[in-house]
């Protein structure tokens, strides 16, 4: 399907899109005035080039690799044939960059988001190698927040002012502790402190840097809480159940990390093993609340920071996840998977997020961020010079405001993996009509060298048109599935 008004026009007899088995490949209609582009459309090698880059065409800056692909007989070790990239269009192979940020590469970010959706959903309803009986396992959707490091401006619903009840109260620096303004989500003042002098920047940075330890302590305390609730001997929980999870990190407007997580209880054998009958959603809810309140992570004492112990914030949202569609006020597996996948590829948060690593402190002043975030980055750089915090690598992670973790993580037994999903896509492409398709029962070996990245201006226009068509086709396929489900229901 082609989007109405698109620069792509589907013509009879065009080539097959690799791996589809159908004549769905695009032919770009000659409706441009650029002579070079018009000539490229009618060049004999254009169709071969578009087929060659098809799987990477949705990427805005693909990686170019040059080398050889060798097919080897696994039984004898005999070299059956060699496929050099010199004989391919442009003399290279195009590989998607794989960047998860929508602001950097929308095409790859969408692929990453869809993988995250399938991964999280499989852990709740089955599929992708996970048994469907996992829907009967107790599961919660939990949001863990950071504590307060000082009052900040807030964007509130229903037209409520920021902090109207404390306007007359002033801090030690003479600044009011209230605000009568109405801040929208896009207001750059939202998330910034009412008084920068009162805001604990040291603790805010160290909180982000130690979230991996906070999560590790939480998992440990959650096991202890479940052990106590089930009245089991210490260390016996592993013989009765296993805790599986998937979590995604998100930056709040104030620059603090908080986590959205799915926590599920399995039997000791993992997803294929049902949890014991006493392991209920209510029991898990109580254990999560108890464990979160008890986590304490000590920070090395420093003259600049003093003695500091980190803990989770008091705002804790715990909701059960239902496998079916449920009632309007219930949280379904599909909704949870969509919600978490959105944050995996979430793009730029104006004034807060920084895409590239900071190599020199002189770069800090030129960052397009709020003064509050700039102060957090400076704090990372200052604390990073102290021997007590050397292992945190604060200067290396200053662009992430001290956060050292991945955007999304999961326990080993939660569901499938990103590698498995990528492998399925690669196998799907190998079943198509690509020139690099691997014959059956043959081992493949390859050696690559980096040959650059990105497209020329004309190639970028063609690739952008393909990206537009791919997005439209995805939307059309999703709408068709939803309509079929509606009719079946």
C-alpha positions as CSV (number, residue, x, y, z in Angstrom):
1,X,0.0,0.0,0.0
2,X,1.2,3.5,-0.8
3,X,0.3,6.5,1.2
4,X,-1.9,8.9,-0.9
5,X,0.2,11.8,-2.2
6,X,3.4,9.9,-1.4
7,X,6.5,10.1,-3.7
8,X,6.2,6.4,-4.2
9,X,3.9,4.9,-6.8
10,X,3.3,1.2,-7.1
11,X,3.6,0.2,-10.8
12,X,2.5,-3.2,-12.3
13,X,5.4,-5.6,-12.8
14,X,7.8,-4.1,-10.3
15,X,10.2,-6.2,-8.4
16,X,9.5,-8.2,-5.3
17,X,10.4,-6.6,-2.0
18,X,13.0,-9.0,-0.5
19,X,11.4,-11.7,1.7
20,X,7.8,-10.8,0.9
21,X,7.1,-13.1,-2.0
22,X,4.8,-10.5,-3.5
23,X,5.2,-7.6,-5.9
24,X,5.2,-4.9,-3.3
25,X,8.4,-3.1,-4.1
26,X,8.1,0.6,-5.0
27,X,8.8,2.4,-8.2
28,X,9.6,6.1,-7.6
29,X,7.5,8.1,-10.1
30,X,9.5,10.7,-12.2
31,X,7.9,13.8,-10.8
32,X,11.0,15.7,-9.8
33,X,12.9,18.4,-11.6
34,X,16.4,17.4,-10.4
35,X,18.1,16.0,-13.6
36,X,20.5,13.9,-11.6
37,X,17.6,12.3,-9.6
38,X,15.5,11.8,-12.8
39,X,18.5,10.1,-14.4
40,X,19.0,7.9,-11.4
41,X,15.4,6.7,-11.6
42,X,15.8,5.4,-15.1
43,X,19.3,4.0,-14.7
44,X,19.5,0.3,-15.3
45,X,21.1,-0.4,-11.9
46,X,18.6,1.6,-9.8
47,X,16.2,-1.4,-9.2
48,X,19.2,-3.6,-8.1
49,X,20.4,-0.8,-5.8
50,X,17.0,-0.4,-4.2
51,X,16.7,-4.1,-3.7
52,X,20.2,-4.2,-2.2
53,X,19.5,-1.5,0.4
54,X,15.9,-2.4,1.1
55,X,16.3,-3.9,4.6
56,X,18.4,-0.8,5.6
57,X,16.5,1.8,3.6
58,X,14.4,2.9,6.6
59,X,17.7,3.8,8.4
60,X,18.7,7.5,8.1
61,X,22.4,6.8,8.4
62,X,23.2,3.1,7.6
63,X,26.7,1.7,8.1
64,X,28.6,0.6,5.0
65,X,30.7,-2.6,5.2
66,X,33.1,-3.8,2.6
67,X,34.5,-7.4,2.5
68,X,33.8,-10.9,1.5
69,X,31.1,-13.5,2.3
70,X,32.3,-17.1,2.2
71,X,30.1,-20.2,2.0
72,X,31.8,-23.2,3.6
73,X,30.8,-26.9,3.7
74,X,30.6,-27.7,7.4
75,X,31.4,-31.4,6.9
76,X,34.6,-31.0,4.8
77,X,35.6,-27.4,5.4
78,X,35.7,-26.8,1.7
79,X,35.2,-23.3,0.5
80,X,32.2,-23.5,-1.8
81,X,32.1,-19.9,-3.0
82,X,33.1,-16.4,-2.2
83,X,30.8,-13.4,-2.6
84,X,32.8,-10.1,-2.7
85,X,30.9,-6.9,-2.0
86,X,32.8,-5.3,-4.9
87,X,30.3,-7.0,-7.2
88,X,27.3,-5.5,-5.3
89,X,25.7,-2.1,-5.9
90,X,27.9,0.6,-4.4
91,X,30.5,-2.1,-3.6
92,X,29.3,-2.3,0.0
93,X,26.7,-3.9,2.2
94,X,24.3,-1.6,4.0
95,X,23.6,-2.3,7.7
96,X,21.0,-0.4,9.8
97,X,22.6,1.8,12.5
98,X,20.4,0.2,15.2
99,X,20.1,3.5,17.2
100,X,17.2,3.4,19.5
101,X,16.6,7.1,19.8
102,X,13.8,8.4,17.6
103,X,15.4,11.8,17.3
104,X,18.5,10.2,15.8
105,X,17.0,7.5,13.5
106,X,13.2,7.2,13.4
107,X,13.4,4.0,11.3
108,X,15.7,2.0,13.6
109,X,14.0,3.4,16.7
110,X,10.7,2.1,15.5
111,X,12.2,-1.4,14.9
112,X,13.7,-1.2,18.4
113,X,10.3,-0.1,19.9
114,X,8.5,-3.0,18.2
115,X,11.0,-5.5,19.4
116,X,10.6,-4.1,23.0
117,X,6.9,-4.4,22.6
118,X,7.1,-8.1,21.5
119,X,9.6,-8.9,24.3
120,X,7.5,-7.4,27.1
121,X,4.2,-8.7,25.8
122,X,5.6,-12.2,25.4
123,X,6.4,-12.2,29.1
124,X,2.8,-11.4,30.0
125,X,0.7,-13.4,27.5
126,X,3.2,-15.9,25.9
127,X,4.5,-16.2,22.4
128,X,8.0,-15.9,20.9
129,X,9.0,-19.2,22.6
130,X,7.2,-18.4,25.9
131,X,4.3,-20.7,26.9
132,X,0.8,-19.1,26.8
133,X,0.2,-20.4,30.3
134,X,2.3,-17.6,31.6
135,X,-0.9,-15.5,31.6
136,X,-1.9,-17.2,34.8
137,X,1.2,-16.1,36.7
138,X,0.9,-13.1,39.1
139,X,2.2,-10.0,37.5
140,X,2.4,-6.3,38.6
141,X,3.2,-3.1,36.8
142,X,5.2,-0.9,39.2
143,X,6.7,2.6,38.9
144,X,9.6,3.4,41.2
145,X,10.5,7.0,41.6
146,X,13.4,9.1,43.0
147,X,13.1,11.0,46.3
148,X,12.8,14.7,46.5
149,X,16.1,16.7,46.2
150,X,14.3,20.0,46.6
151,X,11.0,21.6,45.5
152,X,10.7,22.0,41.7
153,X,8.1,23.7,39.4
154,X,5.4,21.2,38.4
155,X,3.1,20.9,35.4
156,X,-0.2,19.9,36.8
157,X,-3.5,18.7,35.3
158,X,-6.9,20.5,35.3
159,X,-5.3,23.9,35.1
160,X,-4.0,23.9,38.7
161,X,-1.2,26.3,39.7
162,X,2.3,25.0,40.4
163,X,2.6,25.4,44.2
164,X,0.0,28.0,45.1
165,X,-0.2,27.1,48.9
166,X,3.4,28.0,49.7
167,X,3.9,31.3,47.9
168,X,4.3,33.3,51.2
169,X,6.9,30.9,52.5
170,X,10.5,31.8,51.7
171,X,13.7,29.7,52.0
172,X,17.0,30.6,53.6
173,X,18.1,32.2,50.3
174,X,15.0,34.5,50.2
175,X,13.2,32.7,47.4
176,X,9.5,31.9,47.6
177,X,8.7,28.2,48.1
178,X,5.5,28.6,46.1
179,X,4.5,29.4,42.5
180,X,1.2,30.6,41.2
181,X,2.0,30.0,37.5
182,X,0.4,27.3,35.3
183,X,3.1,25.2,33.6
184,X,2.4,23.1,30.6
185,X,4.3,19.9,29.8
186,X,6.4,21.9,27.2
187,X,7.2,24.7,29.6
188,X,11.0,24.7,30.1
189,X,10.5,26.0,33.7
190,X,8.7,22.7,34.6
191,X,11.1,20.4,36.5
192,X,13.5,23.2,37.5
193,X,14.0,24.0,41.2
194,X,12.2,26.9,42.9
195,X,15.6,27.7,44.5
196,X,18.7,26.3,42.9
197,X,20.6,27.1,46.1
198,X,18.4,24.7,48.1
199,X,18.4,21.9,45.6
200,X,20.6,19.0,46.5
201,X,22.5,18.5,43.2
202,X,25.1,16.2,44.8
203,X,22.4,13.7,45.9
204,X,20.5,14.0,42.6
205,X,23.6,13.0,40.6
206,X,24.6,10.2,43.0
207,X,21.0,8.9,42.9
208,X,21.2,8.5,39.1
209,X,24.6,6.9,39.4
210,X,23.6,4.4,42.0
211,X,20.3,3.2,40.6
212,X,21.8,-0.2,39.6
213,X,22.6,-0.8,43.3
214,X,19.2,0.4,44.3
215,X,17.6,-2.1,41.9
216,X,19.9,-4.9,43.1
217,X,19.1,-4.2,46.8
218,X,15.4,-4.1,45.8
219,X,15.5,-7.5,44.2
220,X,17.3,-8.9,47.3
221,X,14.8,-7.4,49.7
222,X,11.9,-8.5,47.6
223,X,13.1,-12.1,47.9
224,X,13.3,-11.6,51.7
225,X,9.8,-10.1,51.9
226,X,8.3,-13.0,49.9
227,X,10.2,-15.5,52.1
228,X,8.8,-13.9,55.3
229,X,5.3,-13.7,53.9
230,X,5.3,-17.4,52.8
231,X,6.9,-18.3,56.2
232,X,9.7,-20.2,54.5
233,X,13.2,-20.8,55.8
234,X,15.8,-18.3,54.7
235,X,17.2,-19.4,51.3
236,X,14.3,-21.7,50.5
237,X,12.4,-19.4,48.2
238,X,14.3,-20.5,45.1
239,X,12.9,-24.0,45.5
240,X,9.3,-22.6,45.3
241,X,9.3,-19.6,42.9
242,X,11.4,-17.3,40.8
243,X,11.1,-13.5,40.4
244,X,11.2,-12.4,36.7
245,X,11.1,-8.8,35.6
246,X,11.5,-6.3,32.7
247,X,12.1,-2.6,33.4
248,X,12.6,0.6,31.5
249,X,14.3,3.8,32.7
250,X,12.8,7.2,32.1
251,X,14.0,10.7,32.8
252,X,11.7,13.0,34.7
253,X,11.6,16.7,33.9
254,X,13.9,17.4,36.9
255,X,16.5,15.1,35.5
256,X,16.0,12.2,37.9
257,X,15.7,8.6,36.7
258,X,12.7,6.5,37.6
259,X,11.8,3.0,36.5
260,X,8.7,1.4,35.0
261,X,8.8,-2.4,35.6
262,X,6.8,-5.5,35.1
263,X,7.4,-8.0,38.0
264,X,6.1,-11.6,37.6
265,X,6.2,-14.6,39.8
266,X,7.1,-18.0,38.2
267,X,7.7,-21.5,39.6
268,X,11.3,-22.5,40.1
269,X,11.5,-23.7,36.5
270,X,10.7,-20.3,35.0
271,X,7.9,-19.3,32.7
272,X,6.9,-22.9,31.9
273,X,6.4,-23.6,35.6
274,X,3.3,-22.1,37.4
275,X,3.9,-20.2,40.6
276,X,2.6,-21.9,43.8
277,X,-1.0,-21.3,44.8
278,X,0.0,-19.1,47.7
279,X,1.9,-16.7,45.4
280,X,-0.9,-14.3,44.7
281,X,-1.0,-10.8,43.2
282,X,-2.0,-9.5,46.7
283,X,1.1,-11.1,48.3
284,X,3.4,-9.8,45.6
285,X,1.9,-6.3,46.0
286,X,2.6,-6.3,49.7
287,X,6.1,-7.7,49.2
288,X,7.0,-5.0,46.7
289,X,5.8,-2.2,48.9
290,X,7.6,-3.6,51.9
291,X,10.9,-4.2,50.0
292,X,10.8,-0.7,48.4
293,X,10.4,1.1,51.7
294,X,13.3,-0.8,53.3
295,X,16.0,-0.3,50.6
296,X,19.0,1.7,51.8
297,X,22.2,2.2,49.7
298,X,25.1,3.9,51.5
299,X,27.3,6.2,49.5
300,X,31.1,6.6,50.3
301,X,31.6,9.5,52.7
302,X,33.2,12.6,51.2
303,X,34.0,16.1,52.4
304,X,32.1,17.5,49.5
305,X,29.0,15.4,50.1
306,X,29.1,14.2,53.6
307,X,27.5,11.0,54.8
308,X,24.7,10.0,52.4
309,X,22.3,7.1,52.2
310,X,20.1,6.6,49.2
311,X,16.5,5.3,49.1
312,X,13.6,5.0,46.8
313,X,11.0,7.8,46.6
314,X,7.8,7.6,48.6
315,X,5.7,7.8,45.5
316,X,5.2,4.1,44.4
317,X,2.5,3.1,41.9
318,X,1.7,-0.7,42.0
319,X,-1.0,-2.1,39.7
320,X,-1.9,-5.6,38.7
321,X,-1.6,-6.6,35.0
322,X,-4.5,-8.5,33.4
323,X,-4.0,-10.8,30.5
324,X,-7.2,-10.0,28.6
325,X,-8.7,-6.8,27.5
326,X,-10.2,-6.2,30.9
327,X,-12.4,-3.3,32.1
328,X,-11.6,0.3,31.1
329,X,-9.9,1.0,34.5
330,X,-7.8,-2.2,34.4
331,X,-4.2,-2.4,33.1
332,X,-3.9,-4.9,30.3
333,X,-0.8,-6.7,29.1
334,X,-1.1,-5.0,25.7
335,X,-1.3,-1.5,27.4
336,X,1.7,-2.3,29.6
337,X,3.8,-3.5,26.7
338,X,2.9,-0.4,24.6
339,X,3.6,1.9,27.5
340,X,7.1,0.5,28.2
341,X,8.0,0.1,24.6
342,X,7.3,3.8,24.1
343,X,9.9,4.8,26.6
344,X,12.5,2.5,25.1
345,X,12.7,4.6,22.0
346,X,11.5,7.9,23.5
347,X,13.1,10.8,21.7
348,X,14.4,14.1,22.9
349,X,13.1,15.6,26.1
350,X,13.7,19.3,25.5
351,X,16.1,20.9,27.8
352,X,16.8,17.6,29.7
353,X,18.3,14.8,27.5
354,X,21.7,15.0,25.8
355,X,22.3,12.7,22.9
356,X,26.1,12.7,22.7
357,X,28.9,12.1,25.3
358,X,30.7,15.2,26.7
359,X,34.4,14.9,26.1
360,X,35.5,18.2,27.7
361,X,34.1,20.4,30.4
362,X,34.3,23.4,28.0
363,X,31.4,21.8,26.1
364,X,29.0,22.1,29.1
365,X,28.3,25.8,28.5
366,X,27.3,25.2,24.9
367,X,24.7,22.5,25.7
368,X,21.1,23.3,24.6
369,X,19.6,22.5,28.0
370,X,18.1,24.3,31.0
371,X,20.3,25.9,33.6
372,X,19.1,23.2,36.0
373,X,20.3,20.4,33.8
374,X,23.6,22.2,33.1
375,X,24.1,22.4,36.9
376,X,23.6,18.6,37.1
377,X,26.2,18.1,34.4
378,X,28.6,20.4,36.2
379,X,28.0,18.4,39.4
380,X,28.8,15.2,37.5
381,X,32.1,16.6,36.3
382,X,33.0,18.0,39.8
383,X,32.3,14.9,41.7
384,X,34.0,12.8,39.0
385,X,37.3,14.4,40.0
386,X,37.0,13.0,43.6
387,X,38.7,9.7,44.3
388,X,35.7,8.5,46.4
389,X,33.5,8.4,43.3
390,X,36.0,7.4,40.7
391,X,34.4,4.0,40.2
392,X,31.0,5.7,39.2
393,X,32.6,7.2,36.1
394,X,30.5,10.4,36.6
395,X,32.4,12.3,33.9
396,X,31.9,9.6,31.4
397,X,28.2,9.5,32.0
398,X,27.7,13.2,32.5
399,X,25.5,13.4,29.4
400,X,23.2,11.0,31.1
401,X,23.3,13.1,34.3
402,X,25.2,10.3,36.1
403,X,23.0,7.4,35.0
404,X,25.2,4.4,34.1
405,X,22.5,1.8,33.2
406,X,20.8,0.6,30.1
407,X,17.5,2.1,29.0
408,X,15.8,-1.4,29.2
409,X,16.8,-4.5,31.1
410,X,15.2,-7.8,32.0
411,X,15.8,-10.9,34.0
412,X,17.1,-13.9,32.0
413,X,13.9,-16.0,32.3
414,X,11.4,-13.2,31.7
415,X,10.9,-13.8,27.9
416,X,12.7,-13.9,24.6
417,X,15.7,-11.7,23.8
418,X,16.5,-8.9,21.4
419,X,19.1,-11.2,19.8
420,X,16.5,-13.8,19.1
421,X,14.1,-11.3,17.5
422,X,16.9,-9.9,15.3
423,X,17.8,-13.5,14.3
424,X,14.2,-14.1,13.2
425,X,14.4,-11.0,11.0
426,X,17.7,-12.1,9.5
427,X,16.3,-15.5,8.8
428,X,13.3,-14.0,7.1
429,X,15.5,-11.9,4.9
430,X,17.6,-15.0,4.0
431,X,14.5,-16.7,2.8
432,X,13.9,-13.9,0.3
433,X,15.6,-13.2,-2.9
434,X,18.6,-11.3,-1.7
435,X,21.9,-12.0,-3.5
436,X,23.6,-12.8,-0.2
437,X,21.1,-15.5,0.7
438,X,22.7,-18.5,2.4
439,X,22.2,-21.9,0.8
440,X,20.8,-24.6,3.1
441,X,23.3,-26.7,5.2
442,X,26.1,-24.3,4.5
443,X,28.2,-22.4,7.0
444,X,28.8,-18.7,6.4
445,X,31.9,-16.8,7.3
446,X,32.5,-13.1,6.6
447,X,35.2,-10.4,7.1
448,X,34.2,-6.8,7.1
449,X,35.9,-3.4,7.1
450,X,34.1,-0.1,7.8
451,X,33.5,1.9,4.6
452,X,31.6,4.8,5.9
453,X,28.0,5.6,6.8
454,X,25.0,7.4,5.4
455,X,23.7,8.1,1.9
456,X,24.3,10.6,-0.8
457,X,21.7,13.3,-1.2
458,X,19.9,11.5,-4.0
459,X,20.1,8.1,-2.2
460,X,18.8,9.7,1.0
461,X,15.7,10.9,-0.9
462,X,15.0,7.4,-2.2
463,X,15.6,5.8,1.2
464,X,13.3,8.4,2.9
465,X,10.6,7.5,0.5
466,X,11.0,3.8,1.3
467,X,10.8,4.7,5.0
468,X,7.6,6.5,4.4
469,X,6.1,3.5,2.7
470,X,7.3,1.1,5.3
471,X,5.7,3.2,8.1
472,X,2.4,3.4,6.1
473,X,2.4,-0.3,5.5
474,X,3.0,-1.0,9.1
475,X,0.1,1.2,10.1
476,X,-2.2,-0.4,7.5
477,X,-1.3,-3.9,8.7
478,X,-2.0,-2.9,12.3
479,X,-5.4,-1.4,11.4
480,X,-6.2,-4.6,9.5
481,X,-5.4,-6.8,12.4
482,X,-7.4,-4.7,14.8
483,X,-10.4,-4.8,12.4
484,X,-10.1,-8.6,12.1
485,X,-10.0,-8.9,15.9
486,X,-13.1,-6.6,16.2
487,X,-15.1,-8.6,13.7
488,X,-14.0,-11.9,15.4
489,X,-15.1,-10.6,18.8
